[in-house]
Amino acid sequence: MPLVAKRPESLPAGAGSPRVLGAAAVTVVLWASAFVVIRGLGEHFGPGSMALLRMAVGSAVLGAIAALSGARMPSLRDLPLIAVWGISWFSLYNLALNWAEVFLDAGTVAMLVNLAPLIVIVFGAVFLREGFPGPLLIGAPVSFLGVVLIGSSSWTGSKAVGGVVLAVTAAFLYGGSALLQKRLLRDADATALTFLGALVGTAALLPWTGELVHDLAHASLPATLGVVYLGVFPTGVAFTTWAYVLSRTSAGRTAATTYAVPAVVLVMSWLLLAEIPTPVMFAGGALCLLGVFITRLPTRRAPAGRVSAGPGQ
């Protein structure tokens, strides 16, 4: 078994198939809806209790999907790495995301968190040998300028700064987890891997059980059903479709599909939460999207007879 993931040119032919593209679209829409729902539930559930209930429901859904699909369990030697991945992706990421939305609107958090694809592209190029395209050198500074604009527009005191820090932390957890998941998918079944990671992430959130019991006793039925929605759809369904796409496409290309999330979130939060983004936030978001778009621009192929050093080089 090679020590690095397959290069894009050796990926399955179905990487651009309608089924893969459809799964990517489902992931984008459901993950975008999660940002809006989390923001709306902040008055009823704490960040920890919301994450625990979401993951408990999500784990049950993922377990059912794994059982119905006859998923093959991973080998014992991969379990420690799966545990690290599960805690990072399903526990720490959810906590950082939920806390960020206590201080910032859904659109701002979505834009900051979706710097993760840029992280995936950079480290995927270095560690997974997916290529290190030249346009990245231009796109990265453009995206980070967008982050600065978003952060400055969100400034309302120390709490807003804390929200920006939490959202960027979530972005790094997202990026690192996506890369680690791509590494694990070399040997593990995508459905089984997602279920086991979610199970470990749920266990790591058990310290918030007391808070969850308190919040359930005081939350309205619609609020509780909102968290259940997060568990069933943005977790159970969307993480399954994400793993499906990631197992058939490079990490960088898969992450690139989530560039559309901030735009979808802006529309949803505008319509459902009446959170109207400021012009500066629009400009910052546009720069983030422009930067990551530039990183995905094709580069010139190597001349005939010359062997390229790698994809995009």
ChimeraX attribute file (.defattr): number of C-alpha atoms within 10 A of each C-alpha:
attribute: neighborCount
match mode: 1-to-1
recipient: residues
	/A:1	6
	/A:2	6
	/A:3	9
	/A:4	12
	/A:5	21
	/A:6	16
	/A:7	16
	/A:8	19
	/A:9	11
	/A:10	10
	/A:11	14
	/A:12	13
	/A:13	10
	/A:14	13
	/A:15	19
	/A:16	13
	/A:17	11
	/A:18	10
	/A:19	13
	/A:20	19
	/A:21	16
	/A:22	14
	/A:23	19
	/A:24	23
	/A:25	19
	/A:26	19
	/A:27	26
	/A:28	23
	/A:29	17
	/A:30	19
	/A:31	24
	/A:32	26
	/A:33	21
	/A:34	22
	/A:35	28
	/A:36	25
	/A:37	20
	/A:38	23
	/A:39	23
	/A:40	20
	/A:41	21
	/A:42	17
	/A:43	12
	/A:44	16
	/A:45	24
	/A:46	20
	/A:47	23
	/A:48	23
	/A:49	26
	/A:50	30
	/A:51	30
	/A:52	29
	/A:53	25
	/A:54	26
	/A:55	30
	/A:56	22
	/A:57	21
	/A:58	28
	/A:59	25
	/A:60	17
	/A:61	19
	/A:62	28
	/A:63	21
	/A:64	14
	/A:65	18
	/A:66	22
	/A:67	14
	/A:68	9
	/A:69	11
	/A:70	11
	/A:71	17
	/A:72	14
	/A:73	15
	/A:74	18
	/A:75	9
	/A:76	8
	/A:77	8
	/A:78	13
	/A:79	15
	/A:80	10
	/A:81	14
	/A:82	23
	/A:83	18
	/A:84	15
	/A:85	27
	/A:86	27
	/A:87	23
	/A:88	24
	/A:89	25
	/A:90	29
	/A:91	24
	/A:92	21
	/A:93	25
	/A:94	25
	/A:95	22
	/A:96	22
	/A:97	26
	/A:98	28
	/A:99	22
	/A:100	29
	/A:101	27
	/A:102	21
	/A:103	22
	/A:104	24
	/A:105	23
	/A:106	30
	/A:107	31
	/A:108	29
	/A:109	30
	/A:110	28
	/A:111	30
	/A:112	28
	/A:113	27
	/A:114	29
	/A:115	29
	/A:116	27
	/A:117	26
	/A:118	28
	/A:119	22
	/A:120	28
	/A:121	28
	/A:122	22
	/A:123	20
	/A:124	26
	/A:125	20
	/A:126	12
	/A:127	15
	/A:128	23
	/A:129	17
	/A:130	25
	/A:131	21
	/A:132	20
	/A:133	21
	/A:134	17
	/A:135	18
	/A:136	20
	/A:137	14
	/A:138	13
	/A:139	22
	/A:140	22
	/A:141	15
	/A:142	20
	/A:143	26
	/A:144	18
	/A:145	16
	/A:146	27
	/A:147	24
	/A:148	16
	/A:149	19
	/A:150	26
	/A:151	22
	/A:152	16
	/A:153	18
	/A:154	22
	/A:155	15
	/A:156	11
	/A:157	8
	/A:158	9
	/A:159	15
	/A:160	21
	/A:161	18
	/A:162	17
	/A:163	26
	/A:164	26
	/A:165	16
	/A:166	25
	/A:167	29
	/A:168	23
	/A:169	20
	/A:170	29
	/A:171	27
	/A:172	22
	/A:173	23
	/A:174	26
	/A:175	28
	/A:176	19
	/A:177	22
	/A:178	26
	/A:179	24
	/A:180	20
	/A:181	25
	/A:182	22
	/A:183	19
	/A:184	21
	/A:185	20
	/A:186	16
	/A:187	13
	/A:188	21
	/A:189	18
	/A:190	27
	/A:191	24
	/A:192	22
	/A:193	28
	/A:194	27
	/A:195	27
	/A:196	22
	/A:197	25
	/A:198	30
	/A:199	23
	/A:200	22
	/A:201	28
	/A:202	23
	/A:203	17
	/A:204	18
	/A:205	23
	/A:206	17
	/A:207	12
	/A:208	17
	/A:209	14
	/A:210	10
	/A:211	18
	/A:212	21
	/A:213	12
	/A:214	13
	/A:215	18
	/A:216	17
	/A:217	10
	/A:218	12
	/A:219	15
	/A:220	12
	/A:221	9
	/A:222	10
	/A:223	18
	/A:224	20
	/A:225	12
	/A:226	19
	/A:227	23
	/A:228	20
	/A:229	19
	/A:230	27
	/A:231	27
	/A:232	21
	/A:233	22
	/A:234	25
	/A:235	28
	/A:236	26
	/A:237	21
	/A:238	23
	/A:239	23
	/A:240	24
	/A:241	23
	/A:242	24
	/A:243	24
	/A:244	18
	/A:245	27
	/A:246	24
	/A:247	23
	/A:248	19
	/A:249	25
	/A:250	27
	/A:251	28
	/A:252	27
	/A:253	19
	/A:254	23
	/A:255	26
	/A:256	21
	/A:257	17
	/A:258	21
	/A:259	23
	/A:260	16
	/A:261	23
	/A:262	27
	/A:263	18
	/A:264	21
	/A:265	25
	/A:266	26
	/A:267	18
	/A:268	20
	/A:269	23
	/A:270	16
	/A:271	11
	/A:272	12
	/A:273	16
	/A:274	10
	/A:275	15
	/A:276	15
	/A:277	19
	/A:278	12
	/A:279	10
	/A:280	16
	/A:281	23
	/A:282	21
	/A:283	15
	/A:284	27
	/A:285	28
	/A:286	17
	/A:287	22
	/A:288	31
	/A:289	23
	/A:290	17
	/A:291	25
	/A:292	25
	/A:293	18
	/A:294	20
	/A:295	24
	/A:296	19
	/A:297	14
	/A:298	12
	/A:299	13
	/A:300	10
	/A:301	12
	/A:302	14
	/A:303	8
	/A:304	7
	/A:305	6
	/A:306	8
	/A:307	9
	/A:308	12
	/A:309	10
	/A:310	15
	/A:311	18
	/A:312	19
	/A:313	13
